[in-house]
Amino acid sequence: MNILQLQTIISKGENTNVEFKAASVGLNKDAFDSVCGFLNRSGGYLILGVQDNLTITGVQENQVQRIMDAIVLNANNPEKLNPPYYLSPEVVEIDGKKLIVVYVPESSQVHATKGKIFDRNQDGDFNITKSPDLVSQLYLRKQNIYTENQVFPYVQISDFKPSLFDKVRNLVRNIQPTHPWLAIDNEALLRSAGLYKRDMKTGAEGYTLAAVLLFGTDECIQNVVPHHKTDAIQRVTNTDRYDDRDDIRTNIIESYERLMAFIAKHLPEKFTIINGQRINVRDNLFREIIGNLLVHREYTNPFPAKLLIEANQVRTENWNKPHGNGAIDPANFSPYPKNPVIAKVFKEIGWVDELGSGVRNTHKFLKLYTPGTVPTFTEGDVFEMMIPIEVETADNTSTKGSAKTVEEMSGKMSGKMSGKMSGKIMKLILNNNRITIPEMAENIKVTERTVYRNIAALKEQNILKRIGPDKGGYWKVIEK
């Protein structure tokens, strides 16, 4: 969060979604009452270092790290917060004073702190533990809204792919080397992530639909949600059918990676400098788009999610539980969590940011990737995104992509560059038959799309063959 955003939130005072705590020398005893209330209601910001009268007093600098550590540890301690919920506090400095900001999203589960269940209203946190009707209403509201919490009592730990837990730990380690998930076993990780719960209607306990979608084997997923699939399609030249397709029927962690690879295969890279760092604009843009497609989808509906690359745009479609209808205005919309547990896991591994950031970030990166264009988001039973794109031609002009443009570009490239480029690619493969396409592109200083196109030509000429999958496989040069 930047300073301006925080100042705007503080200026509006406390409300259902904002709570101030002084916390100058330590974490307030009732801080987790607010955390619990935010989780149970509609999410919000816990801001430490601000008085109730909006005076910014700050947190003493020598106490900042200790308080942040206490927040993370307590949030993952079932005796303090049950079920646990991993939180990521951050420090923001205003006028030389350090504030700790904790964004707490709405949870799809009911949480308690030290055995007490708190809810939120305009006046703050209130204890509903001894009000059975209010507690029941809270449980039923969450169960009716969040289908990701459906319990499957007969799903066992053996129905999950061990390699996915290793992948998740590696990703969180890159973001936070001391992340609690690194020190616990797979079953504890699932519980910490909110993927094991009790059905309050039937009393049955077990792993949830979210757990199956995130970590399940393909067989387990097909047994639980047999209609589950995501369709990635390129339709530029052959508009009646398709030019390329990936029919994805696996867990959504590997689905994300395959969708990103599909984009890398068919759309050009573009780099820029942001805050002194060189970033890949294409990857940052489609990280937001694909994250949104997978995180905010209604998985109980058989409508397949789609990612379509067309001549002048990329479109996505996914079934949705709408909270309104029509086009979304990024300057005036209220984001609503569709699958908070799935979103939390994706946030921990760095694939999505906080709720509502996807729309803003998509606008931000599209301006850099295709200047002068804006994305459109349409809310309805089917949630749709439309992302205008440009295709660079061989003479470095750019145009809104069309089938003709792509064909002309391919022809020019094959006539002017293919022989030399293919020779460079073959040399790299002969030196290392396990080299990846991104490594080739980096070595030759061209886009991944250029490498893909030349490799496709080599395959068509029966010169080169791929043995095994994209990951773990190798290239075979066919001798003539």
Order of alpha helices (4+ residues) and beta strands (2+ residues): alpha-beta-alpha-beta-alpha-beta-beta-beta-beta-beta-beta-alpha-beta-alpha-alpha-beta-beta-alpha-alpha-beta-beta-alpha-beta-beta-alpha-beta-beta-beta-alpha-alpha-beta-beta-beta-beta-alpha-alpha-alpha-alpha-beta-beta
